[in-house]
Amino acid sequence: MIVALIGKDQFSKDKHIDRFLSEALGDNVNDPFAKQVVYATDINVPSVANLIMESCGTVSMFAPEQAVVVRKANEMKADDTKALASWLKNAPDCKLLLDFDELKATSELYKVLQKVGTVAKYEEPRQYKMQEWISATIPKFFGKPIEPAASQYLADALGTDTKLVCEEVEKALIYAPDSQNISYDLVKTMITPRREIPPYEILNFFGMRDSVGYVRKLHEILYGNKNTDAIAIVNALYSHAVDLLNFMMLSPKMGAEEAAKALGKNYFLFCKQGNAPECCRRWGKPLLCRVIRRLADLNYEFKSSSWTVTSQELALAALVVR
């Protein structure tokens, strides 16, 4: 039994690993001698490939063979990857699971794994899909319903790290074991935001002139993300505003889909999810042109003079709150 898991949805991969060990070891699943966990990042291991091959050939004290799980397999050195692919070509009779964050389909190891084993892909949910993933997965795993507002908070606070989300919810429930559901108040009280918020997340609020959502997201980015400053937000808003202006001028002549294509934009993401036509209607050409000029001024002012974060926040908020 040879299995390869590929992707960054670590929660789902861990569930698959549990199933693999149960199927491979049966009644001996809790026997520590019946399984070997190898970390490809372990600097004390001279050759990860050699360790894997040796472990797969080792007989457990209580089982006819040993199950081997390789964590962070994508971190193996090139020589180890080559040696492992060569060994696997012979389809060895072993119980081996390889856990990859990523593995190119064009690589020799991927092609060999497809032939001799099973390849399962677990892609991390997109940020805009994370709330949906939480609403579907968390109630099944913990046996308790979750409020929509709690799902949204977890998605905003923790991002797409599925394992972290489940660990944080489990921690919150330890302090409230008698709670009938996973409420917004519970997760808000027990779980602090950890996600780095990229500046592009403010674009839809800006485009739709949603002053409440825009100001809230602006505050989250400026005060909750140490790696993003006001200049990055200005650049993102400026680029988006210019795209909207170009779309505004092109779409009446060639249609929304062709206009999006001419701008190098994905029609579904830009027009359907990004609501570009509605954004253009809400702004109008004169106001959008003024905002673009103001963003260019702010870019220069933020770079050339000292502004407090509060002053930057007020200046950026004024773009929509008017």
Buried (B, 14 or more C-beta within 10 A) or exposed (E): EBBBBBBBBBBBBBBBBEEBBEEBBEEBBEBEEBBBBBBBEEEEBEBBBBBBBEBBEEEBEEBEBBBBBBBBBBBBEEEBBBBBBEBBEEEEEBBBBBBBBEBEEEEBBBEBBEEBBEBBBBEBBEBEEBBEBBBEBBBEEBEBEBBEBBBBBBBBBBBBBBBBBBEBBEEBBEEBEEEEEBBBEBBBEBBEBEBEBBBBBBBBBBBBBBBEBBBBBBEBBBEBBEEBBBBBBBEBBBEBBBBBBBBBEBBEEEEBEEBBBBBEBEBEEBBEEBBBBEBBEBBEEEEBEEBBEBBEEBBEBBEEEEBEEEEBBEBBBEBBEE
